[in-house]
Amino acid sequence: MKATFVIALLVMIQPAVVHADAEMRFSGTLVEEPCSLAPEDTAIEIDFGTIVNKQLYSHQRTLGKPFTLHLMDCDLSLGDAFSIMFTGIEDIEQPGLIMLDPSSSAKGVAIGIESSQGDFLPVNILSPWKTLKEGKNEINLQSYISASNESLIDRSIISGSIFAIFHLSINYN
């Protein structure tokens, strides 16, 4: 008797198959770009380590922390120049620099990006065009922490964690 009840229960809770019509639409853009970004460069984390606020009060900014973007398999028949742009929320007190994420506990500082030669690359603005070479290309950059003028004058830098997210776009010509 017990076995019959279990079998009947299983039959009763078996889902019914329902037929439904659905319309599906797919869209996208297939592009042919001169280069591909190395997979390890799609999510870069830059660790500034410990920054002593005395350094910021003395020099306004840290030394640049280098990082490199690797462009692979560049085909010059599809484009021979590139420009990059970092997009993010611009710091109000330091135009061109990236504002810290609200989850950061540090205050009075922002993040800057520059070329390895020290040329400032403001956020949300295309960089000057650079020539590509066939095959592999490296884009050598550095980032730094900068204290705002107001926080330097008021000596109001607040120590704590620094966190920011920004995105990279590579444009080809």
C-alpha positions as CSV (number, residue, x, y, z in Angstrom):
1,M,0.0,0.0,0.0
2,K,2.8,2.4,0.8
3,A,4.5,1.8,-2.5
4,T,1.4,2.5,-4.4
5,F,0.9,5.8,-2.6
6,V,4.5,7.0,-3.4
7,I,4.1,6.1,-7.1
8,A,0.8,8.0,-7.3
9,L,2.3,11.0,-5.6
10,L,5.2,11.1,-8.1
11,V,2.7,11.0,-11.0
12,M,0.7,13.8,-9.5
13,I,3.7,16.2,-9.1
14,Q,5.3,15.5,-12.4
15,P,5.4,18.8,-14.3
16,A,3.3,19.1,-17.5
17,V,5.0,20.0,-20.7
18,V,3.6,23.2,-22.1
19,H,4.1,24.4,-25.6
20,A,4.6,28.2,-26.0
21,D,5.5,30.3,-29.0
22,A,8.3,32.7,-28.6
23,E,9.9,35.3,-30.8
24,M,13.6,35.7,-30.3
25,R,15.7,38.5,-31.7
26,F,19.4,38.6,-31.8
27,S,21.5,41.6,-32.6
28,G,25.1,42.7,-32.5
29,T,28.0,44.1,-34.5
30,L,30.8,42.1,-36.0
31,V,33.8,44.3,-36.3
32,E,37.3,43.8,-37.7
33,E,39.8,45.6,-35.5
34,P,43.5,45.9,-36.2
35,C,44.6,44.5,-32.8
36,S,43.3,42.4,-30.0
37,L,43.9,43.2,-26.3
38,A,45.8,40.5,-24.5
39,P,43.4,38.5,-22.3
40,E,45.4,39.3,-19.1
41,D,44.9,43.0,-19.8
42,T,41.1,42.9,-19.7
43,A,41.0,43.4,-15.9
44,I,44.0,45.1,-14.5
45,E,44.4,45.7,-10.8
46,I,46.9,48.3,-9.7
47,D,48.0,48.0,-6.1
48,F,49.6,51.2,-4.7
49,G,50.5,49.5,-1.5
50,T,50.9,51.8,1.5
51,I,51.1,55.5,0.8
52,V,52.3,57.8,3.6
53,N,50.3,61.0,3.6
54,K,53.5,63.0,4.4
55,Q,54.6,62.2,0.9
56,L,51.4,63.8,-0.5
57,Y,51.8,66.8,1.7
58,S,55.4,67.2,0.5
59,H,55.0,66.3,-3.2
60,Q,51.2,66.5,-3.9
61,R,51.4,63.1,-5.7
62,T,53.0,59.7,-5.6
63,L,55.4,58.4,-8.1
64,G,53.8,56.7,-11.1
65,K,53.0,53.1,-10.7
66,P,53.7,51.5,-14.2
67,F,51.4,49.2,-16.0
68,T,51.4,48.0,-19.6
69,L,48.6,47.2,-22.1
70,H,49.5,44.6,-24.7
71,L,48.0,44.8,-28.2
72,M,48.4,41.5,-30.0
73,D,48.2,40.4,-33.7
74,C,48.1,43.9,-35.0
75,D,47.3,44.0,-38.8
76,L,48.2,47.4,-40.3
77,S,45.9,46.8,-43.3
78,L,43.0,47.4,-40.9
79,G,44.4,50.5,-39.2
80,D,47.8,52.0,-38.5
81,A,47.1,54.2,-35.5
82,F,45.4,54.1,-32.1
83,S,44.1,56.3,-29.4
84,I,43.1,55.4,-25.9
85,M,40.5,56.8,-23.5
86,F,39.9,56.0,-19.9
87,T,36.4,56.7,-18.9
88,G,35.2,57.1,-15.4
89,I,33.8,59.7,-13.0
90,E,36.0,62.8,-13.0
91,D,37.1,64.2,-9.7
92,I,35.5,67.6,-9.0
93,E,38.5,69.1,-7.2
94,Q,41.1,67.7,-9.6
95,P,39.9,67.9,-13.2
96,G,41.1,65.1,-15.5
97,L,41.7,62.7,-12.5
98,I,39.5,59.8,-11.5
99,M,37.3,60.3,-8.4
100,L,37.6,57.6,-5.8
101,D,34.7,55.2,-5.4
102,P,32.3,56.0,-2.5
103,S,33.4,52.8,-0.8
104,S,36.9,54.3,-0.3
105,S,37.6,55.5,3.1
106,A,40.4,57.9,2.0
107,K,39.5,61.4,1.2
108,G,41.2,64.4,-0.5
109,V,42.9,62.4,-3.2
110,A,42.2,61.1,-6.8
111,I,43.8,58.9,-9.3
112,G,45.7,60.2,-12.3
113,I,47.0,58.4,-15.5
114,E,49.9,59.4,-17.6
115,S,52.2,58.0,-20.3
116,S,55.5,56.4,-19.2
117,Q,57.1,59.7,-20.3
118,G,54.8,61.6,-17.8
119,D,52.3,63.0,-20.3
120,F,49.0,63.5,-18.5
121,L,46.1,61.5,-19.9
122,P,42.9,63.1,-18.6
123,V,39.9,60.9,-18.0
124,N,37.1,60.9,-20.6
125,I,39.3,62.5,-23.3
126,L,40.9,60.7,-26.2
127,S,44.7,60.5,-26.0
128,P,46.8,61.7,-29.0
129,W,47.0,59.2,-31.8
130,K,50.0,56.9,-31.8
131,T,51.3,54.8,-34.7
132,L,50.8,51.0,-34.6
133,K,53.4,48.5,-35.7
134,E,52.7,45.1,-37.2
135,G,52.3,42.3,-34.7
136,K,52.7,43.2,-31.0
137,N,52.5,46.7,-29.5
138,E,52.9,47.8,-25.9
139,I,51.2,50.8,-24.4
140,N,53.3,51.8,-21.3
141,L,51.3,53.8,-18.8
142,Q,51.5,54.7,-15.1
143,S,48.9,55.8,-12.5
144,Y,49.4,57.9,-9.4
145,I,47.6,59.2,-6.4
146,S,47.2,63.0,-6.3
147,A,46.1,65.2,-3.4
148,S,43.8,68.0,-4.1
149,N,45.0,71.6,-3.5
150,E,42.3,72.1,-1.0
151,S,43.3,69.1,1.1
152,L,46.9,70.2,1.0
153,I,46.1,73.7,2.1
154,D,43.7,72.5,4.8
155,R,45.9,69.5,5.7
156,S,42.7,67.5,5.5
157,I,43.8,64.3,3.7
158,I,42.0,61.4,5.3
159,S,43.9,58.1,5.4
160,G,42.2,54.9,4.4
161,S,41.4,52.6,1.6
162,I,41.6,53.8,-2.0
163,F,39.4,52.2,-4.6
164,A,38.3,53.3,-8.1
165,I,37.0,51.7,-11.3
166,F,37.4,53.1,-14.8
167,H,37.2,51.6,-18.3
168,L,39.5,51.7,-21.2
169,S,38.6,52.2,-24.9
170,I,41.0,51.7,-27.7
171,N,40.2,53.5,-30.9
172,Y,41.8,52.7,-34.2
173,N,42.3,54.8,-37.4
